[in-house]
């Protein structure tokens, strides 16, 4: 019997437009002792694919172009964040390569100096158009890359993404594999009845190109709000399936990384699992997110957004003179972070924004 998707509760975020009573000095440490070092910046909510688990094929309500942060505004936020201890900036979307000035965004962020030297600029992409743009991105200062690929079967890819673009993704992966960017990571969302028969094939493909495959448990972040925990492929199922083909040994020293890693047959290859639902890693989370329209979020599943546009575009806001206001919002966002996402709590409410609008 096919499980019927369950529509879970959805809640629009509370929008916070002014800094609160957070500490005004020191590192970005929340009330649970977590030091924040990673800011994920969404450059657009638009995407060149229409993955069934992310957004509908038609009828998407895109962010108004006037609401999207300019490159100057993004760099201004990044400079303040770096001064407060952020070391890694990951550019996401939607699809970040759709941003016309993506190379300039990378170049300007890569020039920022933190307390420990230049910051790191990473990117998560679907790989389409990557082959053409990668040399310029590397020259601009890109240091790490994650590429999403949920299947290596052409027809399945077309059915899943509603676009026949798998060869373009393969070209992007090949270009990344031939570059000096390491570690190269491939991300795959494990989905029952979609690609759960392909888990070992995906790992084998990643090993062939010198990349690390990272499986992601499907999370309640779909635009249609039909996520159903009973149908998701869990961490344990993923490991069991992989264990039928390879010996998996845990890799110690995870730290704040979202993925648990296992060494395959003694190495050198590894595979990761991001089990946000069944084995959440909230206790070590060091990440903040900035949406394309300037909203700070301290968790993917947060019910609060801290509106940076209120302090950057509001009355009296003067470019170059608003660093303190931006810092105050960053500190308030961190200060308001909850201990965990509470997906297992009966009162859990899915964010109104889908993943493409939040940023990965």
N, C-alpha and C positions, 0 to 999 in steps of 0.2 A: 504494500500500500504506500502510495506517495504521501509524504507529510505535507500538510497544508501550511503555508507560511503564516506566521502569527504577526499581526500588526501590533507593535508595542507602543507604549505611550511616547509622545513627542512633546518637547517643550522648547519654546523660543527662548533664547538667552536673555538674561538680565544684562543690560548695557550700562557699563560704568564709565562715566565721562570725566571724572576728576580723581586725582590721587587721593588715597585714603590716609590711614594712620600708620602706614608701614614705616620701618626704620629708614632714616635718611642718609645713612652711611654704611660702609662695609660692603661685603660681597652680596650677591643675590642668593640669600639663604632663606628658605621658607620656615614656617613654624615647626616643621618636622625634621629640621636639620639637613635638608637636601640642598646642596650647592648647585646652582644652575649654570651650565657652561655651553649649552647648545640652543641655538635659535633657528627654527625652521621657518623660512620665509616663502610664502606662496606668491608667485608672480602673476598668476592668472587663474581664474576658475574654469577656463575653457580648455578643451582637450581635443585631440585629433582622433580619438577613439570614443566608443560609446559602450564601455564594458557593462554587461548586464547587471553586475553586482554593484555598480557605482552610480549610473545615471540612465535615464530613459533615452531612447534614440531621438525622440523629438519632444518639443514642448519644454525644453529646459529654460529656466529663468536665469539668465546670466546677470552678473553684476554690471551695473552701469559703468561705462568706460570712464566717466568723470570721477567715479568713486575709487578707481584703481590707483594705488600709490605710484607716484612718479619715481624715476630712478633717483633723483635728488633726495626725495623723502625716504626711500629705502636705505640709501647710504647714510643719511642723517641718523636714522634709528640704529643702524648697524654700528656706527661710530660710538654712540652712547652706550649701546649694549656691550661693545668690546671694552670700553672703559670700566664697565661694571663686572667684567670677568668672563663674558661670553667668548669662547675660543673657536667654536665651530658654527658656521652658517651653512645650512643646507637649503638649497633652492628647490622649490617644489611647485606643484600646481594643484589642480589641472595639469597641464603639460607645459613646463617652463620653457621648452624650446619654441613654443609659439610666440613668446615675447620677442618682438622685433629687435630690441636692444639687449638681448640676453648676454652677448659677449661683453658689452660695456658694463652691465650689472656685475658680472663676474670680475672684470678687471678692477672696478672701483672698490668692491668689497675686499678683494685680495690685497689691496694696497693698505688696508687698515692695520695698524699696529696695536696689539693688546699689551698687557703687562709682560707676557712671555714671548713677545715677538709677533710676527705676522699671523693673522688669523687663518684658519683653514676654511676653504670654500668647497663644499660638496654639492652634488645634485642628484635628484631622483627623476628619471625620465622614462618614457615608454620606448625610447630608442628611435622613433621615427624622425628622420632628418638629422640624427646624431652623426652619421658618417660624414656628412658634408660640413657640419659645424664643429666637430670635435677638435681639429687642429687649432682653430682660433680660440676655442674655449681653454685648451691647455696652455696656449701662449698667454692667455689673459690671466691665468693663475688657478684654474680648476685643479683640485688635488685629489678628489675621490668621486666615484660614480656608482650609482645603483641603477640598474635597468630592470624594468618590470616585464616579465614574460610568464604567462600562466599556462602555456601549452606550446609544444613544438610541432603540432599538427595543423596544417594550413586550414583545412575546413573547419576544424574546431576553433581555431583562432578567429576566423571570420564569423562564426556563429556567436562566439563569446563577446567579441569586440564590435560586431556589426560593421567591420571594415576588413577588407582583404589586404592587409598590410604586413603580414608576417615576414616576407622577404626583406622589407625595409628594416624591421626590427633585427633580423639576422645580420644585415649589413652594419647596423649600428653596433651590435655586439662584437662583430668581427673587428671593427675599427677600434673599439675600446680594448679588445684583447691584444691588438697589435701595438697599443700605446703603452706608455710607462705608468699609467694610473693603476695603482695597486693599494689595497686589495680591490679587485673588481667583484661587485656583488650583483647577483640576479635575484629579483624578488618574484615570488609566485604565491598567489592566494589559493589555498587548498579548498576545493569545493566539491561536495558530494554530488555524484552523478554528472559532474562536469569534467573534472580533471583528476579525480582521486585514483584513477587507474593509470595515471601517467607520472606518479611521483618519482619513481626510480628513473624513468626516462629523462625527466627534467634534471635530476642530479647528474646523470651520466653526461648530458649535454653540457652542463656547467663545467664538469671536470675536463671535458674535451677542449674547452676554450680557456681553461685556466682561471675560472671564476668560482666563487662560492655561492651556492644556491641557498636562499633563505626562504623557507615556507612561512606564510603568515596565516594565522587563524582568521577566518572571516569575521569581521566585527560589525556591530550595529551602526553602520555609517552609510548605508545605501540611501539614495535619494527617495526611493519609494517606501522606505520605512517598513519593510517586510521581513527583516532579519529574524531568523528562528534558530535559537540555540540548538534545538534537537536535531537539526539537519546539518550543522557545521562539522567539518573534519577537525578533530582535536589533535593536540600535540601528541598524545599517547598513540593515537591511530597512525599519525605520520611516522613516528619513530618505529612503531611495530612493522609497518610496511617496509621502511628502509632497512630495518634489521633483518628482514628475510633475505636480503641480498648482500649486505655488507656488515662488518663488525663496526659498531659505533662506540667510541670512547669519549666521555665528556672532556671538554677543554676547560681547564680552570681559568680563573681570573676574568670573569665576565664584567665586573664593575657595574657601570651604569648603562651598558649596552643593552638594547632591546632584545637582541637575539641570544639565546643559549646556543652554544656550538658543540658539535661532535666531530672528532677526527674519524675519517673513513679508512678502515683497514690499516690503521697505524699511520696514516698520512702519506703524502703531504696535504691531500685534499680534506676539506672540511664542509660540513653542512650546518645550517642554522635553522632554528625555529623561533618565531616570534609568537608566543602564546599569550596574547593580551587578555584572552577570555579565561582559559582554564588554568594558566599559571602566570598571573599578572606580576609585573616587575615594578609596580608603582613605588615601592619602598626605596628604589635607587634611581628614580626618574630625575633627570637633570635637564629636561627639555621645556622650552616655551615655543609657542607658535604665533606667527603673525600672518593673518589672512591678507589676501590681495587688496582688500578694501580697508586695511589699517586697523583691524581688531586683534588685540592680543588675547591669546588663550593659554591657560596654564595646563590644559589637558585636552586631549582629543574629545573627551566626553563632557567637557565643562558646560555648566549652565550659566556661565558668566563670561562676558567679553569686555575687555578694557579698551575703550575707544581712543586710539592714538590720534585719529583725525580731529578729535575735539580739541586737543592741545596743539596740533600742528596746523590746522586750517581754521580754527575758531577765531573769533574776534580778538584782535590784539596779538595774534600769533605772528612772530617775525622770524623768518628763516635765519638760522645762525644764532638766535637768542632764546631758543626754547629747549635747550639740552636738559635743563633742570626739570622741566615739565615732563619730557619724555622719560627721564630717569625715574621720576616719581611714579609714572604709570607702570613702568617695568617693575619697580619695587612693590607696588600695590598688587600687581598681578601675581608675583611670586608669593607675597605674603598671604594672599587669599587661596592658595592652592590647598586642596583637600588631601587627606592621606592616600586616597585611592579613587578609582573610577566607579566602584560599586555596581558593576554590571550584574553581579549575583544578587544584589539587593532587590526585593520585590518592588520597591518604590522607584527603581531605575527608570529614567526617561531618556530616550534617544535624543541627541542634538537635532535641532531642526535643520541645520546645515548638513549637506552631504559631504563626503570626504573630499570631493573635488573643490568644494567651496571653503573647506577648512585648511587644506594643505597637509601633505603627508609628513 
